Amino acid sequence: MTGVASGPYEAWQALGCVLSLAAVVVLGSLVLGPWWTALTVTVAFTVAFSVTASSDETGLWGVRALLVAFGVAAGSTVLAMVMMVVASRRRRAA
């Protein structure tokens, strides 16, 4: 035993995932609106995570899926709302 604990993902993978989700939320907010974007991103990401995590041997993938759903919902909603405010300010300035 080395005493070093590491998950299945590297830091660059997590950062890439967050940046990709942020880009989708920013663009989606401009096209679909903030609520549809947050809902769509949350459901799609949670389902994708659940499909890959359901083969987990510990049986805790459902708990992790709920945590992923809450985290993605919170993050995408906040970012979508920020985009809504930015878009409304741009419309007023134009």
C-alpha positions in Angstrom: 0.0 0.0 0.0 1.3 3.4 -0.9 -1.3 5.3 1.1 -2.3 7.4 -1.9 -6.0 7.4 -2.7 -7.2 8.5 -6.1 -10.5 8.3 -7.9 -11.2 7.0 -11.3 -10.9 10.5 -12.9 -7.9 12.8 -13.3 -8.1 16.5 -12.4 -7.8 17.5 -16.1 -10.8 15.3 -16.9 -13.0 16.9 -14.2 -11.9 20.4 -15.3 -12.7 19.5 -18.9 -16.1 18.2 -17.9 -16.9 21.4 -15.9 -15.8 23.7 -18.7 -17.8 21.7 -21.3 -20.9 21.8 -19.2 -20.4 25.6 -18.7 -20.1 26.1 -22.4 -23.3 24.1 -23.1 -25.2 26.1 -20.4 -24.0 29.5 -21.7 -24.9 28.7 -25.3 -28.1 26.8 -24.3 -29.3 29.7 -22.2 -29.1 32.0 -25.2 -31.0 29.6 -27.4 -33.5 27.7 -25.1 -33.7 30.0 -22.1 -32.3 29.4 -18.6 -34.9 27.0 -17.2 -35.0 24.6 -20.2 -31.2 24.7 -20.3 -30.7 23.9 -16.7 -33.2 21.1 -16.8 -31.9 19.6 -20.0 -28.2 19.7 -18.9 -29.1 18.2 -15.5 -31.1 15.3 -16.8 -28.7 14.5 -19.7 -25.6 14.6 -17.5 -27.2 12.6 -14.7 -28.5 9.9 -17.1 -25.0 9.7 -18.7 -23.4 9.4 -15.4 -25.9 6.8 -14.1 -25.4 4.6 -17.2 -21.6 4.5 -16.7 -21.7 4.3 -12.9 -24.4 1.7 -12.5 -21.7 -1.1 -12.9 -20.2 0.1 -9.6 -19.4 -2.9 -7.3 -20.2 -1.0 -4.1 -23.8 -0.4 -5.0 -23.5 3.3 -4.1 -23.9 4.6 -7.7 -27.5 5.7 -6.9 -26.3 8.0 -4.1 -23.6 9.4 -6.3 -26.2 9.9 -9.1 -28.3 12.0 -6.7 -25.4 14.1 -5.7 -24.4 14.6 -9.3 -28.0 15.6 -10.1 -28.1 18.1 -7.3 -24.7 19.5 -8.1 -25.3 19.9 -11.8 -28.8 21.4 -11.2 -27.4 24.0 -8.8 -24.4 24.9 -11.0 -26.3 25.0 -14.3 -29.2 27.0 -12.7 -26.8 29.6 -11.3 -24.9 30.0 -14.5 -28.1 30.1 -16.6 -29.5 32.8 -14.4 -26.3 34.8 -14.7 -26.6 34.5 -18.5 -30.2 35.7 -18.3 -29.1 38.8 -16.4 -26.2 39.5 -18.8 -28.5 39.0 -21.8 -31.2 41.4 -20.4 -28.6 44.1 -19.7 -27.3 43.8 -23.2 -30.8 44.1 -24.6 -31.3 47.3 -22.5 -28.0 48.8 -23.6 -28.7 48.2 -27.3 
